[in-house]
Each structure stands twice: as C-alpha cells, then as structure tokens.
C-alpha cells in the first residue's frame, strides 16, 4: 500500500483488466498506455504467460492495468491451465474490463472469451490495430456488428502503435474507477520485481529471434540476480523441453544465443537505468510445461 498523501476529493484509483484472445495486442496496448515496456510483446501467440500490473498515475487518476495471458480455449496442458488461472485471478477484484479484439476480425475464439467474462463488471470493447485496416469505411459496420454481441459499456477503436484514441480510452476507463486514494506510489510503473522483468525480457528476445523455430516448451529461470556497485549481474537459465531444442536456441557457433542475450541486456539497461552483466545457458527439463511443480518453480500461479 502506498504511503502517498491522500489526494483531493475526486481522485480515482482502481484496477483495469486487459483481456482477449492471444496475440490481439493486449501487451502492446498496456505498454503504450503507461509509457514504458513492462509487458513483453512478439508476433507469437502466448507471449504473455503471467498476470502483470502496469501502473499509470495522473493528476486525477491512478490506473492499475492488469495485462493477462490470452485466454486459452483449445489447449489443455498444465501451462495453459496456469495461464487461464492467471486470467481468472486477475478478474477477481477488477473495476472495469478492457476486452480487446482485432479490427475487422471476430472469431469463435473471441466470442468464447467474451462468454467467460464476469457479468457484474463493466466491459469496454477495445478494437485494436485500426491502423492496419485497408478499408477504413468497414470500421463502423464492424462496430455495429460487435455492439449486437454484448451490452458493452463503451466501444473504443484504437491503434496502440500510433497512439490513436488512447486518451479517449483512458477517459472512458476512469469513469468506472472508484474515488479512492492511490494504490501504489505515483512513480511506480509495475509491482513486478526487476528479477521477474529480466526473465520476461530474455524470453521476449527468444520469441523474436527464434521465429518459427521457437520450441513451445521454452521458459526462462533467473538463478542469480545481484547488484554490485550499481551493476546488475544476472545469471539466467533458458529451459527447453527436449535435447533437440537446445541446439535451436544456441544456434550455429552460439551466434543465436549471443544475439538473444545482447538484445535482452540492452532492454534491461534501458528499463533499469544502469549497466547489466548477463550470463545465459540452456537447460533441458523434459515435460516442464505439463508439470505443476515445475511451473510453480518458474513462477506460474
């Protein structure tokens, strides 16, 4: 709980869940709203696996955005169940839900996610990626069609990449937050530790650099995280499911691993505001994605 002085009457503070199918732009949206890269992004589905809080404090409002994994409809292993539990937990004490769908794309999976949302919480429909629509005249009919699917409190078309309508989205979300003192300190960006963020940044670079070769059973475990004279010394294990995946991650002559580590280190230094020394290696843990104990050791709820 923050020790920040209670603001003047009328200040609002509360939790805003960002939910939707995998890869509809939830993490990109949250990062753009708070102005910092807290939640990792890639073109691969299931990039976000944990519930992550991103905090934005203005003069009138504190938004605690809850970026959630994409709700898993088709898959049923322990990792997918853990991600769905993260979503369910995120919705327990939420003031408003931002339900994100891609512009001009409405699938059975989107409809299935919508049916899982609590009936007693306001739902704002966020149409993402409107900048990618080739026919802008199709937006209004698409919005009208979606309005028939659910009694949405509001519908806001957006582009997180260009920043389109994000001010409008913030104003809309604030209307559903209670008058309250800030939940976190005004300069907080997230409630997650640097150790957690380091693991996520490294995992993002694996997703981005491995492309179609990315093994599904891949994770990152920070084995040591120390700060000495302002330098963060981070020892990270990349977990794969099979021996054959180890060579994929390392790459020819170790070049892929070097590139992944270098890209991740640069992002860490930007976010942490200091020098980072990063050492990485690969471990094989067969079946970890379907092992509840292994998932808990890797920080899955």
C-alpha positions as CSV (number, residue, x, y, z in Angstrom):
1,X,0.0,0.0,0.0
2,X,1.3,3.4,-0.9
3,X,2.2,6.0,1.7
4,X,1.4,8.8,-0.8
5,X,-0.6,11.6,0.7
6,X,-4.3,11.2,0.1
7,X,-5.2,13.3,-2.9
8,X,-8.0,15.9,-3.2
9,X,-11.6,14.7,-3.4
10,X,-12.5,13.3,-6.8
11,X,-9.3,11.4,-7.3
12,X,-9.9,7.9,-8.8
13,X,-7.9,4.7,-8.5
14,X,-8.7,1.1,-9.4
15,X,-7.9,-2.0,-11.4
16,X,-8.4,-2.2,-15.2
17,X,-8.1,-5.7,-16.7
18,X,-7.0,-6.1,-20.3
19,X,-8.3,-9.4,-21.7
20,X,-8.8,-11.1,-25.0
21,X,-7.6,-13.9,-27.2
22,X,-3.8,-14.5,-27.7
23,X,-2.0,-12.0,-29.9
24,X,-4.7,-9.3,-30.2
25,X,-2.3,-6.6,-28.9
26,X,-3.0,-6.5,-25.2
27,X,0.6,-6.1,-24.0
28,X,1.4,-3.5,-26.7
29,X,-1.7,-1.6,-25.5
30,X,-0.7,-1.6,-21.9
31,X,2.9,-0.6,-22.6
32,X,1.8,2.3,-24.7
33,X,-0.8,3.4,-22.0
34,X,1.8,3.5,-19.2
35,X,4.7,4.8,-21.4
36,X,7.1,2.0,-20.6
37,X,7.9,-1.5,-21.7
38,X,6.7,-3.6,-18.8
39,X,4.9,-6.5,-20.7
40,X,6.8,-8.3,-23.4
41,X,5.5,-8.5,-27.0
42,X,6.0,-10.5,-30.1
43,X,4.0,-11.8,-33.0
44,X,3.8,-15.2,-31.5
45,X,0.7,-16.3,-29.6
46,X,1.1,-16.9,-25.8
47,X,3.9,-14.4,-25.4
48,X,2.3,-13.2,-22.2
49,X,2.1,-16.0,-19.7
50,X,1.8,-14.2,-16.4
51,X,-0.5,-11.6,-14.9
52,X,1.4,-8.3,-15.0
53,X,0.4,-4.9,-13.4
54,X,1.2,-1.7,-15.2
55,X,0.6,1.5,-13.3
56,X,-0.2,4.9,-14.7
57,X,-0.7,7.8,-12.3
58,X,-2.1,11.2,-13.5
59,X,-3.2,14.2,-11.5
60,X,-6.7,12.9,-11.4
61,X,-6.4,9.1,-11.5
62,X,-4.3,6.1,-10.9
63,X,-4.9,3.2,-13.3
64,X,-3.6,-0.2,-12.4
65,X,-3.7,-2.1,-15.6
66,X,-3.7,-5.9,-15.4
67,X,-2.2,-7.4,-18.5
68,X,-3.4,-11.0,-18.7
69,X,-2.4,-14.0,-20.8
70,X,-4.6,-14.7,-23.8
71,X,-7.4,-17.0,-22.6
72,X,-6.6,-20.5,-23.7
73,X,-9.6,-22.1,-25.4
74,X,-8.1,-25.0,-27.3
75,X,-5.1,-26.2,-25.3
76,X,-5.3,-28.1,-22.0
77,X,-1.9,-28.8,-20.6
78,X,-0.7,-27.5,-17.2
79,X,0.9,-24.4,-18.6
80,X,-2.4,-23.4,-20.4
81,X,-4.4,-24.1,-17.2
82,X,-2.0,-21.9,-15.2
83,X,-2.4,-19.1,-17.7
84,X,-6.2,-19.4,-17.5
85,X,-6.0,-19.3,-13.7
86,X,-3.9,-16.1,-14.0
87,X,-6.8,-14.6,-16.0
88,X,-9.4,-15.7,-13.5
89,X,-7.4,-14.4,-10.6
90,X,-7.0,-11.0,-12.4
91,X,-10.7,-10.6,-12.8
92,X,-11.5,-11.2,-9.1
93,X,-11.2,-7.6,-7.9
94,X,-11.4,-5.6,-11.1
95,X,-13.3,-2.4,-11.6
96,X,-13.6,-2.4,-15.4
97,X,-12.5,-4.8,-18.2
98,X,-11.0,-3.8,-21.5
99,X,-11.9,-6.6,-23.9
100,X,-9.6,-6.4,-26.9
101,X,-10.3,-7.6,-30.4
102,X,-8.5,-7.0,-33.6
103,X,-10.1,-4.6,-36.1
104,X,-12.3,-6.3,-38.7
105,X,-11.7,-9.7,-37.1
106,X,-14.3,-11.5,-35.0
107,X,-13.7,-15.2,-34.4
108,X,-15.3,-18.0,-32.5
109,X,-12.4,-17.7,-30.0
110,X,-13.3,-14.1,-29.3
111,X,-16.9,-15.0,-28.7
112,X,-15.8,-17.8,-26.4
113,X,-13.6,-15.4,-24.3
114,X,-16.5,-12.9,-24.1
115,X,-18.8,-15.5,-22.6
116,X,-16.2,-16.1,-19.8
117,X,-16.2,-12.5,-18.6
118,X,-18.0,-11.7,-15.3
119,X,-21.5,-10.4,-15.8
120,X,-21.3,-7.8,-13.0
121,X,-18.2,-5.9,-14.2
122,X,-18.4,-3.2,-16.9
123,X,-16.8,-4.3,-20.2
124,X,-15.3,-1.7,-22.6
125,X,-14.7,-3.1,-26.1
126,X,-11.4,-2.0,-27.4
127,X,-10.9,-2.5,-31.1
128,X,-7.1,-2.7,-31.7
129,X,-4.9,-2.2,-34.7
130,X,-7.3,0.1,-36.6
131,X,-4.2,1.5,-38.4
132,X,-3.9,-1.9,-40.3
133,X,-7.4,-1.7,-41.8
134,X,-7.2,-1.3,-45.6
135,X,-10.8,-0.1,-45.8
136,X,-11.5,2.4,-43.1
137,X,-15.1,2.5,-44.1
138,X,-15.5,-1.0,-42.8
139,X,-14.9,0.2,-39.2
140,X,-18.4,1.5,-38.4
141,X,-20.2,-1.7,-39.7
142,X,-17.8,-3.8,-37.7
143,X,-18.5,-1.8,-34.6
144,X,-22.2,-2.1,-35.2
145,X,-21.9,-5.9,-35.5
146,X,-20.0,-6.2,-32.3
147,X,-22.5,-4.0,-30.4
148,X,-25.0,-6.7,-31.1
149,X,-22.8,-9.4,-29.5
150,X,-22.9,-7.9,-26.0
151,X,-24.1,-4.9,-24.0
152,X,-20.7,-3.2,-23.9
153,X,-20.4,-0.2,-21.7
154,X,-18.4,1.6,-24.4
155,X,-16.7,0.8,-27.7
156,X,-13.3,2.5,-28.4
157,X,-11.4,1.8,-31.7
158,X,-7.6,2.3,-31.1
159,X,-4.1,1.9,-32.5
160,X,-1.5,1.4,-29.8
161,X,1.2,1.6,-32.4
162,X,0.2,5.1,-33.4
163,X,-1.4,6.2,-30.1
164,X,-4.8,6.7,-31.7
165,X,-7.7,7.2,-29.3
166,X,-5.7,6.2,-26.2
167,X,-6.6,9.4,-24.4
168,X,-10.2,8.6,-25.1
169,X,-9.7,5.1,-23.7
170,X,-8.2,6.5,-20.5
171,X,-11.1,8.9,-20.0
172,X,-13.6,6.1,-20.6
173,X,-11.8,3.7,-18.2
174,X,-11.6,6.4,-15.5
175,X,-15.4,6.7,-15.4
176,X,-15.6,3.2,-14.0
177,X,-12.9,3.6,-11.3
178,X,-14.0,4.4,-7.7
179,X,-13.0,7.6,-5.9
180,X,-10.1,6.4,-3.8
181,X,-6.5,7.2,-2.7
182,X,-3.7,5.8,-4.9
183,X,-3.0,2.1,-4.5
184,X,0.7,2.5,-5.4
185,X,3.3,5.3,-5.2
186,X,3.0,7.8,-8.0
187,X,6.3,6.9,-9.6
188,X,5.7,3.1,-9.7
189,X,5.3,1.6,-13.1
190,X,4.7,-2.0,-12.0
191,X,4.5,-4.2,-8.9
192,X,6.8,-6.8,-10.5
193,X,10.4,-7.2,-9.4
194,X,13.4,-6.5,-11.6
195,X,14.2,-10.2,-11.4
196,X,10.9,-11.0,-13.0
197,X,11.2,-8.3,-15.6
198,X,14.7,-9.6,-16.6
199,X,13.3,-13.1,-17.2
200,X,10.5,-11.7,-19.3
201,X,12.8,-9.5,-21.4
202,X,15.0,-12.5,-22.1
203,X,12.0,-14.7,-23.0
204,X,10.8,-12.0,-25.4
205,X,14.1,-12.0,-27.3
206,X,13.9,-15.8,-27.6
207,X,10.4,-15.4,-29.1
208,X,11.6,-12.8,-31.5
209,X,14.9,-14.3,-32.6
210,X,13.8,-17.9,-33.0
211,X,10.7,-17.1,-35.1
212,X,9.1,-20.3,-36.5
213,X,11.8,-22.4,-34.9
214,X,10.7,-21.4,-31.4
215,X,10.0,-24.5,-29.3
216,X,6.7,-24.3,-27.5
217,X,8.3,-25.7,-24.3
218,X,10.6,-22.8,-23.6
219,X,10.9,-20.7,-20.4
220,X,13.5,-18.6,-18.5
221,X,14.6,-19.0,-14.9
222,X,16.8,-16.4,-13.2
223,X,19.1,-18.3,-11.0
224,X,21.0,-15.4,-9.6
225,X,20.3,-11.6,-9.6
226,X,22.8,-9.4,-7.7
227,X,23.6,-5.7,-7.7
228,X,27.2,-4.8,-7.1
229,X,28.3,-1.2,-7.3
230,X,25.4,-0.3,-9.5
231,X,25.9,-3.2,-11.9
232,X,23.2,-5.9,-12.1
233,X,24.7,-9.3,-12.5
234,X,22.1,-11.7,-13.8
235,X,22.5,-15.5,-14.3
236,X,19.7,-16.9,-16.4
237,X,18.8,-20.4,-17.5
238,X,16.8,-20.9,-20.6
239,X,14.6,-24.0,-20.1
240,X,13.7,-26.2,-23.0
241,X,11.6,-29.4,-23.2
242,X,13.9,-31.6,-25.3
243,X,17.6,-32.1,-26.1
244,X,17.0,-31.3,-29.8
245,X,15.7,-27.8,-28.8
246,X,19.0,-26.9,-27.1
247,X,20.8,-26.6,-30.4
248,X,18.0,-24.5,-31.9
249,X,18.3,-22.0,-29.0
250,X,22.1,-21.8,-29.1
251,X,22.4,-21.6,-32.9
252,X,25.4,-22.2,-35.1
253,X,28.6,-21.4,-33.2
254,X,26.5,-19.9,-30.4
255,X,25.6,-16.9,-32.5
256,X,21.8,-17.0,-31.8
257,X,22.3,-17.2,-28.1
258,X,24.7,-14.3,-28.2
259,X,22.3,-12.2,-30.2
260,X,19.4,-13.0,-27.8
261,X,21.4,-12.2,-24.7
262,X,22.8,-8.9,-26.2
263,X,19.3,-7.7,-27.2
264,X,17.9,-8.6,-23.8
265,X,20.7,-6.9,-22.0
266,X,20.1,-3.7,-23.9
267,X,16.4,-3.7,-23.0
268,X,17.2,-4.4,-19.3
269,X,19.7,-1.5,-19.2
270,X,17.1,0.9,-20.7
271,X,14.4,-0.1,-18.2
272,X,16.6,-0.5,-15.1
273,X,18.7,2.6,-15.8
274,X,22.1,1.0,-15.2
275,X,24.7,-1.4,-16.5
276,X,23.7,-5.1,-16.8
277,X,26.0,-8.1,-17.0
278,X,24.1,-11.1,-18.3
279,X,25.1,-14.7,-18.5
280,X,22.8,-17.3,-20.1
281,X,22.8,-21.0,-20.7
282,X,20.4,-23.7,-21.8
283,X,18.9,-26.4,-19.6
284,X,16.7,-29.4,-20.6
285,X,13.7,-30.1,-18.3
286,X,11.5,-32.6,-20.1
287,X,7.8,-32.1,-19.7
288,X,8.0,-29.0,-17.6
289,X,5.0,-27.4,-19.4
290,X,2.8,-30.1,-18.1
291,X,4.3,-30.4,-14.6
292,X,2.6,-28.4,-11.9
293,X,5.6,-28.4,-9.6
294,X,7.9,-27.3,-12.3
295,X,5.5,-24.5,-13.2
296,X,5.4,-23.2,-9.7
297,X,9.2,-23.2,-9.5
298,X,9.2,-21.0,-12.6
299,X,6.7,-18.5,-11.1
300,X,3.5,-19.7,-12.6
301,X,0.4,-19.2,-10.3
